[in-house]
Amino acid sequence: MMSLLNELQPWHWAVLGIGLLILEVLAPGVFFMWMGIAAGLVALLTWLVSGLSWQVQVLAFAGLSVISVVIGRKWLNPRPADSDEPTLNRRGEQYVGRVFTLDQPIVNGEGKIRVDDTTWKIRGRDCAAGTRVSVHGVDGVVLLVNCEPAD
């Protein structure tokens, strides 16, 4: 085992880097990619600087892995993936801007409304049953509504 470690070559690191990139494709999560990039950088380093001990190579890989993961996370976090349905997992936000008719009055600023096949809690100023309300926001699982003026 020690003779293998003493003879780490650039191609060993290149194979590890390619293997980690393949693993990223099989188990997505944008983590193994950064370690694959670090392995590729160590391959380049060992190719450029001959005679690096295996300890230095492994430490370089560990350090570059941490650095690449941190940089990658900082780069990806402010750039969330674009989606054609940005409110898909935030159901309440899908109703912002829609208008509904109250089946029951809003009393003391709270009430309920039927939206499709679901009953939602609502909060807004007191309104009588039959009044049209528009959803202007969401607070957790509560829709925030405004009473529409009567026609």
Backbone as a chain_set.jsonl record, in Angstrom:
{"seq": "MMSLLNELQPWHWAVLGIGLLILEVLAPGVFFMWMGIAAGLVALLTWLVSGLSWQVQVLAFAGLSVISVVIGRKWLNPRPADSDEPTLNRRGEQYVGRVFTLDQPIVNGEGKIRVDDTTWKIRGRDCAAGTRVSVHGVDGVVLLVNCEPAD", "coords": {"N": [[0.831, -1.191, 0.0], [1.928, 1.255, 0.812], [3.866, 1.586, -1.154], [2.312, 2.149, -3.348], [1.183, 4.615, -2.598], [3.491, 6.148, -2.482], [4.038, 6.483, -5.11], [2.21, 8.121, -6.452], [0.821, 9.413, -9.31], [0.209, 12.005, -11.791], [-1.89, 11.071, -13.44], [-3.318, 9.398, -11.768], [-4.667, 11.171, -10.106], [-6.151, 12.482, -12.04], [-7.842, 10.447, -12.942], [-9.246, 9.987, -10.554], [-10.512, 12.493, -10.352], [-12.162, 12.454, -12.666], [-13.718, 10.242, -12.009], [-15.063, 11.25, -9.741], [-16.545, 13.289, -10.952], [-18.219, 11.767, -12.578], [-19.581, 10.434, -10.569], [-20.962, 12.608, -9.53], [-22.826, 13.022, -11.534], [-24.354, 10.727, -11.265], [-25.25, 10.897, -8.638], [-26.667, 13.506, -8.004], [-26.177, 16.748, -6.591], [-24.451, 18.679, -6.46], [-21.881, 18.521, -5.207], [-19.836, 16.54, -5.319], [-18.728, 17.36, -7.662], [-17.132, 19.594, -7.129], [-15.087, 18.465, -5.644], [-14.076, 16.802, -7.59], [-13.063, 18.702, -9.347], [-11.047, 19.7, -7.692], [-9.402, 17.42, -7.542], [-8.603, 17.306, -10.194], [-7.112, 19.681, -10.306], [-5.031, 18.988, -8.563], [-3.913, 16.957, -10.086], [-2.915, 18.48, -12.21], [-1.104, 20.047, -10.76], [0.716, 18.067, -9.798], [1.726, 17.249, -12.196], [2.996, 19.531, -13.139], [4.825, 20.105, -11.078], [7.251, 18.067, -10.373], [8.056, 15.271, -8.283], [6.62, 15.692, -5.929], [5.698, 14.739, -2.69], [3.537, 12.073, -1.551], [2.126, 12.833, 0.674], [2.0, 15.631, 0.517], [0.538, 15.859, -1.815], [-1.929, 14.694, -1.072], [-2.673, 16.432, 1.012], [-2.863, 18.777, -0.504], [-5.011, 18.074, -2.138], [-7.031, 17.797, -0.186], [-7.136, 20.411, 0.866], [-7.686, 21.94, -1.484], [-10.133, 20.807, -2.115], [-11.811, 21.666, -0.011], [-11.622, 24.453, -0.405], [-12.662, 24.688, -3.03], [-15.269, 23.714, -2.678], [-16.331, 25.629, -0.897], [-16.082, 28.016, -2.413], [-17.641, 27.258, -4.606], [-20.196, 26.913, -3.402], [-20.703, 29.532, -2.525], [-20.814, 30.78, -4.985], [-22.967, 29.535, -6.263], [-25.239, 29.876, -4.531], [-26.251, 32.654, -4.588], [-27.341, 32.544, -7.061], [-29.971, 31.155, -7.798], [-31.529, 28.368, -9.429], [-33.308, 29.011, -12.404], [-36.827, 28.82, -12.796], [-39.764, 27.629, -14.406], [-42.02, 27.564, -12.94], [-42.037, 29.205, -10.311], [-43.431, 29.293, -7.869], [-44.139, 26.755, -7.175], [-43.783, 24.977, -4.911], [-44.767, 26.568, -2.946], [-47.621, 26.967, -2.141], [-49.532, 28.898, -1.213], [-48.602, 31.323, -2.247], [-49.263, 31.104, -4.874], [-51.797, 32.034, -5.08], [-51.782, 34.751, -4.794], [-52.97, 37.819, -5.873], [-55.266, 36.773, -6.992], [-58.875, 36.737, -7.03], [-61.562, 36.083, -4.845], [-64.8, 34.937, -3.712], [-66.369, 35.409, -0.609], [-67.61, 32.779, 1.351], [-68.217, 32.668, 3.983], [-68.343, 35.167, 6.564], [-65.665, 37.528, 7.346], [-64.584, 37.797, 10.537], [-63.556, 39.698, 13.283], [-61.134, 40.086, 12.016], [-60.335, 37.621, 11.037], [-60.927, 34.648, 9.118], [-62.291, 32.102, 6.923], [-61.777, 30.633, 3.728], [-62.848, 29.059, 0.756], [-60.866, 27.565, -1.571], [-60.613, 26.206, -4.585], [-60.283, 22.885, -3.909], [-59.65, 23.156, -1.279], [-59.652, 24.453, 2.047], [-58.761, 27.575, 3.25], [-57.206, 29.518, 5.802], [-57.879, 32.934, 6.367], [-56.852, 36.367, 6.61], [-57.786, 39.633, 7.27], [-59.494, 42.82, 6.967], [-62.737, 43.069, 8.535], [-65.391, 41.606, 6.722], [-68.462, 41.03, 5.011], [-70.258, 37.941, 4.31], [-70.263, 36.808, 0.935], [-68.898, 38.927, -0.084], [-66.397, 40.066, -2.319], [-62.999, 39.209, -2.242], [-59.546, 40.033, -2.527], [-56.44, 38.392, -2.785], [-53.522, 39.467, -1.289], [-51.169, 38.754, -0.137], [-49.16, 36.354, 1.745], [-48.935, 34.734, 4.851], [-47.227, 32.475, 6.221], [-49.328, 29.848, 6.502], [-51.562, 31.291, 6.085], [-53.723, 33.234, 4.179], [-53.503, 36.571, 3.176], [-55.866, 39.06, 2.827], [-57.747, 41.567, 0.976], [-60.752, 43.372, 1.116], [-62.856, 43.729, -1.646], [-64.256, 46.582, -3.25], [-67.821, 47.062, -3.421], [-69.696, 46.544, -6.425]], "CA": [[0.0, 0.0, 0.0], [2.801, 2.423, 0.885], [4.551, 1.796, -2.434], [1.332, 2.794, -4.228], [1.08, 6.007, -2.194], [4.738, 6.835, -2.818], [4.142, 6.631, -6.56], [1.029, 8.778, -7.015], [1.127, 10.123, -10.548], [-0.876, 12.907, -12.196], [-3.037, 10.363, -14.01], [-4.129, 8.885, -10.661], [-5.556, 12.257, -9.696], [-7.078, 12.74, -13.15], [-8.861, 9.385, -12.889], [-10.092, 10.284, -9.393], [-11.347, 13.634, -10.714], [-13.197, 11.993, -13.614], [-14.624, 9.388, -11.236], [-15.918, 12.106, -8.908], [-17.497, 13.97, -11.841], [-19.225, 10.755, -12.946], [-20.387, 10.241, -9.363], [-21.852, 13.768, -9.446], [-23.938, 12.788, -12.474], [-25.184, 9.651, -10.729], [-25.819, 11.315, -7.349], [-26.579, 14.968, -8.078], [-26.258, 17.521, -5.37], [-23.399, 19.67, -6.683], [-20.86, 18.42, -4.17], [-18.712, 15.762, -5.835], [-18.137, 18.11, -8.767], [-16.069, 20.46, -6.613], [-13.962, 17.604, -5.285], [-13.507, 16.376, -8.863], [-12.243, 19.819, -9.82], [-9.849, 19.714, -6.84], [-8.538, 16.317, -7.979], [-8.02, 17.736, -11.469], [-6.07, 20.666, -10.01], [-3.885, 18.262, -8.011], [-3.289, 16.291, -11.233], [-2.145, 19.514, -12.895], [0.0, 20.413, -9.876], [1.727, 16.997, -9.78], [2.332, 17.209, -13.53], [3.879, 20.689, -13.247], [5.881, 20.04, -10.062], [7.576, 16.653, -10.178], [8.682, 14.923, -7.023], [5.807, 15.994, -4.744], [5.414, 13.538, -1.899], [2.12, 11.736, -1.518], [1.516, 13.598, 1.757], [1.718, 16.967, -0.005], [-0.541, 15.701, -2.789], [-3.187, 14.463, -0.347], [-3.006, 17.693, 1.679], [-3.304, 19.703, -1.55], [-6.355, 17.649, -2.528], [-7.96, 18.145, 0.901], [-7.28, 21.867, 0.907], [-8.384, 22.401, -2.686], [-11.53, 20.358, -2.025], [-12.528, 22.6, 0.875], [-11.691, 25.759, -1.071], [-13.571, 24.639, -4.183], [-16.642, 23.571, -2.184], [-16.746, 26.931, -0.346], [-16.265, 28.939, -3.54], [-18.796, 26.786, -5.377], [-21.434, 27.222, -2.667], [-20.915, 30.987, -2.572], [-21.134, 31.15, -6.363], [-24.286, 29.014, -6.636], [-26.332, 30.34, -3.677], [-26.958, 33.849, -5.05], [-27.872, 32.299, -8.39], [-30.835, 29.973, -7.801], [-31.928, 27.899, -10.754], [-34.547, 29.577, -12.914], [-37.899, 27.837, -12.884], [-40.956, 28.129, -15.086], [-43.056, 27.617, -11.905], [-41.304, 29.532, -9.093], [-44.233, 29.133, -6.653], [-44.633, 25.379, -7.165], [-43.833, 24.421, -3.556], [-45.294, 27.585, -2.045], [-48.986, 27.015, -2.666], [-50.226, 30.131, -0.884], [-48.154, 32.388, -3.137], [-49.916, 30.919, -6.17], [-53.098, 32.697, -5.05], [-51.619, 36.202, -4.708], [-53.532, 38.492, -7.045], [-56.558, 36.195, -7.367], [-60.055, 37.269, -6.329], [-62.494, 35.038, -4.444], [-66.005, 35.398, -3.02], [-66.455, 34.813, 0.727], [-68.775, 31.967, 1.727], [-68.449, 33.022, 5.376], [-67.788, 36.508, 6.806], [-64.432, 37.691, 8.116], [-64.964, 38.356, 11.825], [-62.378, 40.01, 14.101], [-59.94, 40.034, 11.177], [-59.987, 36.264, 10.616], [-61.998, 33.873, 8.516], [-61.876, 30.979, 6.084], [-62.237, 30.728, 2.356], [-62.701, 27.82, -0.006], [-60.128, 27.763, -2.815], [-60.617, 24.909, -5.267], [-60.729, 21.822, -3.012], [-58.975, 23.37, -0.002], [-60.084, 25.574, 2.871], [-57.625, 28.351, 3.726], [-57.436, 30.581, 6.772], [-57.6, 34.241, 5.787], [-56.77, 37.47, 7.547], [-58.039, 40.916, 6.639], [-60.504, 43.548, 7.749], [-64.032, 42.383, 8.567], [-66.207, 41.706, 5.511], [-69.64, 40.161, 5.053], [-70.296, 36.825, 3.362], [-70.64, 37.253, -0.401], [-67.98, 39.981, -0.513], [-65.237, 39.601, -3.084], [-61.729, 39.559, -1.619], [-58.351, 39.737, -3.33], [-55.304, 37.941, -1.989], [-52.384, 40.348, -1.528], [-49.96, 38.221, 0.472], [-49.239, 35.09, 2.47], [-48.199, 34.695, 6.112], [-47.218, 31.047, 6.558], [-50.437, 29.144, 5.855], [-52.703, 32.202, 6.123], [-53.791, 34.176, 3.061], [-53.828, 37.942, 3.566], [-56.833, 39.508, 1.832], [-58.369, 42.888, 1.017], [-62.13, 43.355, 0.617], [-63.057, 44.491, -2.88], [-65.443, 47.45, -3.147], [-69.019, 46.541, -4.087], [-69.942, 47.152, -7.746]], "C": [[0.874, 1.253, 0.0], [3.514, 2.671, -0.435], [3.602, 2.456, -3.433], [1.219, 4.271, -3.894], [2.333, 6.789, -2.575], [4.857, 7.118, -4.306], [2.886, 7.24, -7.169], [1.449, 9.645, -8.189], [-0.027, 11.06, -10.9], [-2.096, 12.165, -12.736], [-3.908, 9.735, -12.927], [-5.152, 9.941, -10.23], [-6.571, 12.588, -10.792], [-8.193, 11.699, -13.164], [-9.798, 9.613, -11.709], [-11.035, 11.444, -9.708], [-12.47, 13.248, -11.658], [-14.207, 11.111, -12.891], [-15.576, 10.198, -10.366], [-16.941, 12.864, -9.759], [-18.586, 13.008, -12.314], [-20.147, 10.495, -11.764], [-21.37, 11.396, -9.175], [-23.055, 13.597, -10.368], [-24.894, 11.743, -11.911], [-25.88, 10.035, -9.428], [-25.767, 12.84, -7.287], [-26.777, 15.63, -6.728], [-25.213, 18.619, -5.401], [-22.418, 19.68, -5.514], [-19.629, 17.705, -4.708], [-18.005, 16.49, -6.978], [-16.964, 18.952, -8.272], [-14.85, 19.646, -6.192], [-13.297, 17.05, -6.537], [-12.625, 17.451, -9.463], [-10.956, 19.896, -9.01], [-8.887, 18.601, -7.252], [-7.876, 16.663, -9.31], [-6.91, 18.763, -11.259], [-4.834, 19.999, -9.412], [-3.172, 17.494, -9.133], [-2.413, 17.275, -11.986], [-0.912, 19.896, -12.074], [1.097, 19.35, -9.889], [2.4, 16.846, -11.144], [3.343, 18.341, -13.685], [5.066, 20.614, -12.291], [6.183, 18.572, -9.793], [8.221, 16.453, -8.806], [7.895, 15.313, -5.789], [5.531, 14.697, -3.996], [3.909, 13.286, -1.875], [1.407, 12.521, -0.429], [1.119, 14.997, 1.275], [0.555, 16.892, -1.002], [-1.896, 15.533, -2.099], [-3.613, 15.736, 0.391], [-3.493, 18.735, 0.669], [-4.721, 19.358, -1.985], [-7.371, 18.041, -1.455], [-8.202, 19.647, 0.938], [-8.039, 22.408, -0.291], [-9.846, 21.958, -2.695], [-12.344, 21.318, -1.173], [-12.698, 23.948, 0.187], [-12.69, 25.739, -2.219], [-15.027, 24.471, -3.748], [-17.153, 24.914, -1.657], [-16.999, 27.929, -1.474], [-17.481, 28.54, -4.364], [-20.118, 27.103, -4.708], [-21.735, 28.714, -2.717], [-21.333, 31.429, -3.972], [-22.543, 30.714, -6.738], [-25.427, 29.595, -5.813], [-26.997, 31.618, -4.154], [-27.578, 33.676, -6.433], [-28.768, 31.061, -8.39], [-31.257, 29.621, -9.225], [-33.247, 28.553, -11.155], [-35.581, 28.473, -13.075], [-39.07, 28.454, -13.625], [-42.143, 28.179, -14.128], [-42.402, 27.924, -10.562], [-42.104, 29.357, -7.808], [-44.751, 27.706, -6.485], [-44.766, 24.81, -5.756], [-44.265, 25.437, -2.512], [-46.724, 27.881, -2.492], [-49.693, 28.323, -2.402], [-49.866, 31.264, -1.832], [-48.78, 32.274, -4.527], [-51.23, 31.694, -6.24], [-52.992, 34.217, -4.957], [-52.093, 36.823, -6.02], [-54.882, 37.942, -7.488], [-57.671, 36.765, -6.499], [-61.017, 36.122, -6.068], [-63.707, 35.681, -3.771], [-66.111, 34.651, -1.696], [-67.737, 34.005, 0.882], [-69.194, 32.319, 3.154], [-67.832, 34.394, 5.619], [-66.421, 36.438, 7.489], [-64.834, 38.426, 9.394], [-63.7, 38.512, 12.667], [-61.078, 39.808, 13.311], [-59.548, 38.658, 10.693], [-61.189, 35.551, 10.04], [-61.425, 32.704, 7.732], [-62.459, 31.186, 4.697], [-61.977, 29.399, 1.658], [-62.026, 28.172, -1.328], [-59.96, 26.389, -3.452], [-61.109, 23.842, -4.29], [-60.134, 21.959, -1.608], [-59.591, 24.553, 0.736], [-58.843, 26.247, 3.443], [-58.07, 29.312, 4.818], [-57.092, 31.883, 6.069], [-57.564, 35.292, 6.888], [-56.948, 38.764, 6.76], [-59.082, 41.657, 7.45], [-61.857, 42.843, 7.598], [-64.83, 42.672, 7.295], [-67.37, 40.726, 5.65], [-69.496, 39.019, 4.064], [-70.79, 37.35, 2.031], [-69.748, 38.363, -0.931], [-66.828, 39.361, -1.294], [-63.974, 40.103, -2.386], [-60.589, 39.21, -2.57], [-57.205, 39.378, -2.387], [-54.111, 38.84, -2.32], [-51.091, 39.848, -0.901], [-50.228, 36.919, 1.2], [-48.395, 35.223, 3.729], [-48.24, 33.254, 6.605], [-48.297, 30.323, 5.789], [-51.706, 29.988, 5.845], [-52.622, 33.139, 4.927], [-54.197, 35.545, 3.594], [-54.678, 38.556, 2.464], [-57.261, 40.952, 2.063], [-59.778, 42.726, 0.486], [-62.213, 44.235, -0.611], [-64.265, 45.391, -2.693], [-66.609, 46.848, -3.931], [-69.221, 47.277, -5.414], [-71.185, 47.966, -7.748]], "O": [[0.595, 2.205, -0.728], [3.749, 3.821, -0.808], [4.041, 3.24, -4.275], [1.163, 5.104, -4.798], [2.247, 7.959, -2.95], [5.698, 7.918, -4.716], [2.532, 6.905, -8.299], [2.325, 10.501, -8.067], [-1.124, 10.919, -10.36], [-3.226, 12.596, -12.507], [-5.108, 9.552, -13.132], [-6.328, 9.647, -10.021], [-7.717, 12.932, -10.501], [-9.358, 12.037, -13.374], [-11.011, 9.451, -11.841], [-12.219, 11.392, -9.374], [-13.611, 13.671, -11.471], [-15.41, 11.216, -13.128], [-16.759, 9.873, -10.265], [-18.079, 13.057, -9.331], [-19.748, 13.398, -12.435], [-21.358, 10.353, -11.936], [-22.491, 11.185, -8.712], [-24.171, 13.983, -10.02], [-26.11, 11.864, -12.066], [-26.977, 9.555, -9.145], [-24.919, 13.404, -6.596], [-27.465, 15.11, -5.85], [-25.106, 19.405, -4.459], [-22.161, 20.723, -4.913], [-18.51, 18.199, -4.573], [-16.822, 16.26, -7.229], [-15.922, 19.014, -8.925], [-13.714, 20.088, -6.364], [-12.083, 16.847, -6.552], [-11.568, 17.158, -10.022], [-9.886, 20.13, -9.572], [-7.677, 18.823, -7.305], [-6.707, 16.341, -9.522], [-5.888, 18.727, -11.944], [-3.709, 20.397, -9.717], [-1.945, 17.397, -9.122], [-1.289, 16.944, -12.363], [0.182, 20.05, -12.616], [2.279, 19.684, -9.982], [3.529, 16.363, -11.227], [4.406, 18.159, -14.278], [6.178, 21.008, -12.642], [5.447, 17.91, -9.063], [8.846, 17.359, -8.255], [8.442, 15.274, -4.687], [5.174, 13.684, -4.598], [3.113, 14.186, -2.147], [0.228, 12.846, -0.568], [0.033, 15.483, 1.589], [-0.308, 17.77, -1.02], [-2.884, 16.153, -2.493], [-4.795, 16.079, 0.392], [-4.426, 19.487, 0.951], [-5.545, 20.252, -2.181], [-8.444, 18.556, -1.771], [-9.345, 20.097, 1.031], [-8.934, 23.239, -0.139], [-10.703, 22.662, -3.229], [-13.434, 21.735, -1.564], [-13.788, 24.52, 0.193], [-13.482, 26.67, -2.368], [-15.926, 25.026, -4.38], [-18.288, 25.296, -1.942], [-18.024, 28.611, -1.48], [-18.264, 29.398, -4.774], [-21.065, 27.518, -5.375], [-22.88, 29.117, -2.925], [-22.127, 32.359, -4.116], [-23.245, 31.432, -7.449], [-26.512, 29.794, -6.36], [-28.226, 31.685, -4.135], [-28.266, 34.573, -6.92], [-28.377, 30.022, -8.922], [-31.328, 30.483, -10.101], [-34.18, 28.64, -10.357], [-35.256, 27.343, -13.44], [-39.342, 29.647, -13.495], [-43.171, 28.771, -14.457], [-42.223, 27.019, -9.747], [-41.504, 29.278, -6.736], [-45.699, 27.475, -5.734], [-45.793, 24.207, -5.444], [-44.138, 25.184, -1.314], [-46.998, 28.897, -3.13], [-50.394, 28.824, -3.281], [-50.722, 32.075, -2.185], [-48.817, 33.253, -5.272], [-51.724, 31.981, -7.33], [-54.009, 34.906, -5.033], [-51.685, 36.422, -7.11], [-55.574, 38.581, -8.28], [-57.434, 37.216, -5.378], [-61.263, 35.292, -6.943], [-63.645, 36.825, -3.319], [-65.966, 33.43, -1.647], [-68.825, 34.495, 0.577], [-70.377, 32.274, 3.491], [-66.874, 34.754, 4.935], [-66.068, 35.44, 8.118], [-65.36, 39.538, 9.342], [-62.882, 37.597, 12.76], [-60.056, 39.41, 13.87], [-58.535, 38.516, 10.008], [-62.328, 35.814, 10.425], [-60.249, 32.361, 7.854], [-63.494, 31.828, 4.524], [-60.998, 28.711, 1.947], [-62.543, 28.973, -2.107], [-59.259, 25.524, -2.926], [-62.268, 23.896, -3.878], [-60.115, 20.996, -0.841], [-60.003, 25.534, 0.118], [-57.985, 25.596, 4.038], [-59.174, 29.853, 4.768], [-56.149, 31.948, 5.281], [-58.162, 35.127, 7.951], [-56.331, 38.956, 5.713], [-59.509, 41.182, 8.502], [-62.077, 42.107, 6.635], [-64.932, 43.816, 6.851], [-67.256, 39.71, 6.336], [-68.724, 39.099, 3.109], [-71.642, 38.238, 1.99], [-69.831, 38.708, -2.11], [-66.35, 38.273, -0.969], [-63.888, 41.265, -1.99], [-60.655, 38.232, -3.314], [-57.033, 39.987, -1.331], [-53.729, 38.965, -3.484], [-50.033, 40.444, -1.102], [-51.361, 36.444, 1.268], [-47.284, 35.753, 3.692], [-49.165, 32.856, 7.314], [-48.212, 30.19, 4.568], [-52.799, 29.468, 5.623], [-51.588, 33.762, 4.685], [-55.138, 35.654, 4.381], [-54.272, 38.576, 1.302], [-57.159, 41.487, 3.167], [-59.987, 42.014, -0.497], [-61.701, 45.354, -0.619], [-65.22, 44.99, -2.029], [-66.415, 46.209, -4.965], [-68.955, 48.474, -5.518], [-71.542, 48.546, -8.773]]}, "num_chains": 1, "name": "protein.A"}
